[in-house]
Amino acid sequence: MDFQLKIMGSASARPVIDRFQSAQVLTVHGRSFLIDCGEGVQIQLQHFGISSLKIDSIFISHIHGDHVFGIFGLLSTMGMLGRTIALNIYAPLAFGPILKFFLSYYGEGLGFEIRHIVLKMKEPELIYETKSLEISAFPLNHGIETFGFLFKEKAPQRNVNKDALAKYGFTLAEIASLKRGEDIVRPAGRNDSAPGFHNGFVKYSDSDEPLIIKSEEASYVPWIPRSFAYCSDTAPFAREAEWVKGVDMLYHETTYLAEYAELAATRHHSTTLQAAQCAKDAGVGRLIIGHYSSRNRNSSVYEKECRSVFPESYASNDGSVFDLPLKKHPLL
């Protein structure tokens, strides 16, 4: 089961010759999600072998140009390629007039419906859900309405431990309960005729008390759910680390090196050290950085500063790929 992040663009607002602007593709269980849509995103999708027709949904953090200027070309190309499946775009309210303008001039014969799902939450809120995935949005601190996104796999159904099955001879109803993570409670005494018991002869309990079989003893989670959070663009704020706490992978903008802290504050952005501190405070597994200022295009310098605070920091570049491998239970 895949969980992979591909960087389409790692530059910030000012164009540079060797970096495209903000865009990422996160693929989870075969579904691909485009996060932000900077200029030239459709070219980058082709460059890195990603079909625009396979984009499930688009998530726009805010309407600054380096995060949205690629949307017109991408939607037009989707239409020319024959897309017929409706496309949901999760974006702030201010994206509405942009989409309306596009549809009024270029929407005729497009061939698929575009739905703008308005983001307006003040706290983390679920916006997308499948059987195996949840996506939430939360507000950031960037001067205009801006949102981050949290992608989390749902916990899988538990597996029954074979040794416990042999020991207790679970009934089908008990197995179903264990798979849901529920404890089994059997009344005290003997019940030789109850179906599903090992050898047809198992005591419920050796005492007058009920027998409680803990879910943790008799079953296990086959794999650990994975998670990814996206925070761009934002200045530090009090609850940021709380909202991304414990994620396996955090993407956080590092527009400015530490020496430009005053400028970062003026423009509601983060420095390398601020992003790394957020990752440290949140206890994340890995920090991915990007959205670099054109003042310094050497991403290794940004990475070095981040690692002075949070060693598991990794600079992204256009075309970078970051995988979250599946962590299986030792019994599998």
C-alpha positions in Angstrom: 0.0 0.0 0.0 1.7 3.1 -1.2 2.2 6.4 0.7 4.4 8.6 -1.4 5.1 12.3 -1.7 6.5 13.7 -5.0 7.7 17.3 -5.2 6.6 19.2 -8.4 7.9 22.6 -7.3 10.1 23.8 -4.4 10.5 27.6 -5.2 8.7 30.4 -3.5 7.0 33.5 -5.1 9.8 34.8 -7.3 10.4 32.6 -10.4 13.9 31.0 -10.7 15.2 29.1 -13.7 15.8 25.7 -12.0 12.8 25.5 -9.7 9.1 25.5 -10.3 6.6 27.0 -7.7 4.7 25.2 -5.0 3.0 21.9 -6.0 3.2 18.4 -4.6 1.5 15.1 -5.4 0.7 12.7 -2.5 -0.3 9.2 -3.5 -2.0 7.1 -0.9 -3.4 3.6 -1.7 -3.5 4.4 -5.4 -5.2 7.8 -5.1 -3.2 10.8 -6.1 -3.8 14.3 -4.5 -2.4 17.5 -5.9 -1.4 19.9 -3.1 -1.1 23.5 -4.4 -0.9 24.4 -8.0 2.0 26.7 -8.8 2.8 27.9 -12.3 3.8 25.2 -14.7 2.5 22.3 -12.7 1.1 20.5 -15.7 4.6 20.5 -17.2 6.0 19.1 -14.0 3.4 16.4 -13.9 4.4 15.3 -17.4 8.1 15.6 -16.6 7.8 13.3 -13.6 5.4 10.8 -15.2 2.2 11.6 -13.4 -1.0 11.7 -15.4 -3.2 14.7 -14.7 -6.2 12.4 -15.3 -5.3 10.4 -12.2 -5.5 13.4 -9.9 -8.3 12.6 -7.5 -8.7 16.0 -5.8 -6.8 19.3 -5.6 -6.0 21.1 -2.3 -5.2 24.8 -2.5 -3.6 26.3 0.7 -4.2 30.0 -0.3 -4.6 32.1 -3.4 -1.1 33.7 -3.6 0.1 33.3 -7.2 2.9 30.9 -6.5 0.3 28.4 -5.2 -2.5 28.8 -7.8 -1.2 30.3 -11.1 -1.0 26.8 -12.6 -4.7 26.0 -12.2 -5.9 27.4 -15.5 -3.6 25.4 -17.6 -4.1 22.2 -15.6 -7.9 22.3 -15.8 -7.8 23.1 -19.5 -5.4 20.2 -20.2 -7.6 17.8 -18.2 -10.5 18.8 -20.4 -8.5 18.3 -23.6 -7.4 14.9 -22.4 -11.0 13.9 -22.0 -11.6 13.9 -18.2 -15.2 13.1 -17.4 -15.0 12.5 -13.6 -15.9 15.4 -11.4 -13.0 17.2 -9.7 -13.2 18.5 -6.2 -11.0 21.5 -5.4 -10.6 22.3 -1.7 -9.7 25.9 -1.3 -10.4 29.1 0.6 -13.5 31.2 -0.2 -11.4 33.7 -2.2 -10.7 30.9 -4.8 -14.3 31.1 -5.9 -14.0 34.2 -8.1 -10.8 32.7 -9.7 -12.7 29.6 -10.6 -15.7 31.6 -11.8 -13.4 33.6 -14.1 -11.9 30.5 -15.6 -15.2 28.8 -16.2 -16.7 31.9 -17.8 -14.0 32.1 -20.4 -12.7 28.6 -20.8 -15.3 26.3 -19.2 -17.4 25.6 -22.3 -17.0 22.0 -23.4 -14.8 21.2 -20.5 -16.4 17.8 -20.1 -16.2 17.4 -16.3 -17.7 19.1 -13.3 -15.5 21.2 -11.0 -16.6 21.6 -7.4 -15.2 24.2 -5.1 -15.2 22.9 -1.5 -14.8 26.0 0.6 -12.4 25.9 3.5 -13.4 28.1 6.4 -12.5 26.2 9.6 -10.9 27.8 12.6 -9.8 24.4 14.1 -8.8 21.2 12.4 -11.7 19.7 10.5 -12.3 16.6 8.4 -12.9 17.5 4.8 -12.4 14.2 2.9 -12.9 10.5 3.9 -12.6 7.1 2.3 -12.6 3.6 3.9 -8.8 3.9 4.5 -8.0 7.6 4.6 -9.0 10.8 6.3 -7.9 14.3 5.2 -8.3 17.3 7.5 -7.7 21.0 7.0 -6.6 23.6 9.6 -5.8 27.3 9.5 -2.3 28.7 9.1 -0.8 32.1 9.9 0.0 33.9 6.7 -1.8 37.2 6.7 -4.5 36.0 4.2 -6.8 33.0 4.7 -4.4 30.0 4.4 -4.8 26.4 5.3 -2.7 23.4 6.0 -3.7 19.8 5.3 -3.3 16.5 7.3 -3.5 13.2 5.6 -4.0 10.2 7.9 -4.5 6.5 7.2 -7.3 5.0 9.2 -6.4 2.2 11.6 -6.8 -1.2 9.9 -9.0 -3.9 11.3 -7.1 -6.0 13.8 -6.0 -9.6 13.2 -6.7 -12.4 15.7 -3.6 -14.0 17.2 -3.4 -17.7 16.2 -2.1 -18.8 19.5 -4.9 -17.0 21.3 -7.4 -18.6 18.9 -6.0 -22.1 19.7 -6.1 -21.3 23.4 -9.6 -19.9 23.7 -11.4 -21.2 20.7 -13.2 -18.0 19.9 -16.7 -18.0 18.4 -17.3 -16.1 15.2 -19.0 -13.3 17.2 -16.0 -13.1 19.5 -13.6 -12.9 16.5 -15.7 -10.1 15.0 -15.4 -8.2 18.4 -11.6 -8.7 18.5 -11.2 -7.4 15.0 -13.0 -4.2 16.2 -10.6 -3.9 19.1 -13.1 -5.0 21.7 -12.3 -7.1 24.8 -14.0 -10.5 25.2 -16.0 -11.1 28.4 -17.0 -14.6 29.2 -19.2 -15.5 32.2 -17.8 -17.6 35.0 -18.2 -21.4 35.0 -18.2 -24.1 32.4 -20.2 -24.3 29.2 -19.3 -27.5 27.3 -22.0 -27.1 24.7 -21.2 -23.6 23.5 -20.2 -23.6 19.8 -16.7 -22.8 18.7 -14.8 -23.8 21.8 -11.5 -25.6 21.6 -12.2 -29.4 21.6 -15.7 -28.5 22.7 -14.5 -28.4 26.3 -13.1 -25.1 27.7 -13.7 -23.5 31.0 -14.8 -19.9 30.9 -12.9 -19.3 34.2 -11.3 -21.1 37.0 -13.1 -18.8 39.5 -16.5 -17.4 40.1 -15.4 -14.2 38.3 -15.9 -13.7 34.5 -13.0 -14.3 32.2 -11.8 -11.1 30.4 -9.7 -11.6 27.3 -8.0 -8.4 26.4 -8.0 -7.3 22.8 -4.2 -6.6 23.1 -3.6 -10.2 24.1 -5.7 -11.9 21.5 -5.3 -9.6 18.5 -2.9 -7.1 16.9 -2.9 -4.3 14.4 -1.4 -5.7 11.2 0.3 -2.4 10.3 0.7 1.1 11.8 -1.3 3.9 10.1 0.9 6.5 8.4 0.4 10.3 8.3 1.6 13.4 6.4 1.0 17.1 7.2 1.5 20.1 4.8 2.2 23.5 6.2 2.9 26.2 3.6 2.9 29.2 3.9 2.9 30.3 7.6 4.6 32.2 10.3 4.9 30.2 13.6 1.8 30.2 15.8 1.0 28.6 19.1 -1.1 25.6 18.1 0.8 24.6 15.0 2.9 21.8 16.6 -0.2 20.6 18.4 -2.2 20.2 15.2 0.6 18.2 13.4 1.7 16.3 16.5 3.3 12.9 15.9 2.9 12.8 12.1 5.3 10.5 10.3 6.2 13.2 7.8 5.8 17.0 7.9 6.3 19.3 5.0 7.0 22.8 6.3 7.9 25.9 4.3 11.4 27.3 5.0 11.3 30.4 2.8 14.1 32.1 4.8 17.4 31.2 6.3 17.7 32.1 10.0 19.5 35.4 9.3 16.3 36.7 7.7 14.0 36.1 10.7 12.8 39.8 10.8 11.8 39.7 7.1 10.1 36.3 7.6 8.0 37.8 10.4 7.0 40.8 8.3 5.9 38.5 5.4 4.2 35.9 7.6 6.7 33.1 6.7 8.9 30.7 8.6 12.7 30.4 8.8 14.6 27.2 8.8 15.0 27.2 12.6 11.3 27.9 13.2 10.2 25.1 11.0 12.7 22.7 12.6 11.5 23.8 16.1 7.9 23.1 15.1 8.9 19.6 14.0 10.8 19.0 17.2 7.9 20.3 19.4 5.5 18.1 17.4 7.6 15.0 17.7 7.3 14.2 14.0 9.2 11.4 12.3 10.6 13.4 9.4 10.7 17.1 8.3 10.6 17.9 4.6 11.5 21.5 3.7 11.0 23.7 0.7 9.5 27.0 -0.7 13.0 28.5 -0.8 13.6 32.2 -1.2 15.4 33.2 -4.5 18.1 34.8 -2.3 19.7 31.4 -1.8 18.9 28.5 -4.1 21.2 26.0 -2.5 18.8 23.7 -0.6 21.6 22.1 1.4 22.2 25.3 3.3 18.5 25.3 4.4 18.8 21.6 5.3 21.9 22.2 7.4 20.3 24.9 9.5 17.2 22.7 10.1 19.3 19.8 11.2 21.0 21.9 13.9 17.6 21.8 15.6 15.9 18.7 14.2 18.3 16.1 12.7 15.6 14.3 10.7 15.3 17.2 8.3 15.5 16.8 4.5 15.6 19.4 1.8 13.2 18.9 -1.1 14.0 19.7 -4.7 11.9 19.5 -7.8 11.5 15.8 -8.5 12.3 14.7 -5.0 10.4 11.6 -3.8 9.7 10.7 -0.2 8.2 7.3 0.7 6.6 6.3 3.9 7.1 2.5 4.0 4.5 0.3 5.6 5.4 -0.8 9.1 4.0 -4.3 9.5 3.5 -6.2 12.7 6.3 -8.6 13.5 3.8 -11.6 13.3 3.3 -10.8 9.6 
